[in-house]
């Protein structure tokens, strides 16, 4: 059975995002549980690394946007989206850990599902042209 172009794109988005999530969680876990860094600082460092790697994967592979004419605008929009989502992530992560008493990795997993879904639709608009 052949995949539709949209389904293929969604699967590439999930795959690229999955690599980013693996990278993010690895950094978050190692810094927090191994190195003893505060989980919010660990999340910040993991975000920076993840954002840089995901921009290239999403632009060139997921959305097959090979042009460099709009790369500055796209990078700016992608960074803005990422920062907004990161801020939302931090606030909700803090609330889920400190007030709902969830383990930080469980809380982050829930937030990853929510924010990844939203990120697909925003990213699709950013890389549409």
C-alpha positions, -999 to 999 in steps of 0.1 A, spaced: 0 0 0 14 34 -11 15 62 14 -1 95 6 22 125 5 7 139 37 10 106 56 46 103 44 52 138 57 36 131 91 57 99 94 89 119 86 79 146 111 74 119 138 107 102 129 127 134 130 109 145 161 115 111 176 152 116 171 150 150 187 130 137 216 156 109 222 183 135 221 163 158 245 154 131 270 190 117 269 204 152 277 177 159 303 182 126 321 220 126 321 223 162 333 196 158 359 201 123 373 238 117 366 253 152 368 229 166 394 218 196 375 184 212 384 158 197 360 148 232 347 184 240 338 187 205 322 156 211 302 169 244 289 202 229 277 184 199 261 160 224 244 189 244 228 205 212 214 172 198 202 160 230 185 192 233 165 191 198 152 153 198 146 153 229 124 175 212 98 157 179 99 122 195 96 131 220 69 151 198 46 138 163 53 103 164 67 89 192 46 114 188 17 120 225 16 154 227 -1 154 264 -8 176 288 11 159 320 -1 136 321 29 159 303 54 164 334 76 127 340 79 120 303 85 147 300 111 133 331 129 98 317 129 109 282 139 130 297 167 101 318 179 77 288 178 103 267 196 108 294 223 71 298 229 66 261 231 96 258 254 82 285 277 49 267 278 67 234 284 87 248 313 57 264 330 36 232 326 66 210 335 72 229 367 35 228 376 31 191 369 63 182 389 59 207 418 21 207 422 7 176 406 37 156 420 44 138 387 79 124 381 96 149 358 100 123 330 63 114 331 53 150 331 77 157 302 63 127 282 27 141 285 39 176 274 58 161 245 27 146 231 7 178 234 33 201 221 45 179 193 10 177 178 7 214 178 42 218 165 35 198 134 7 222 122 28 253 130 59 239 113 40 229 82 30 266 78 66 278 84 81 255 58 52 258 33 71 282 11 
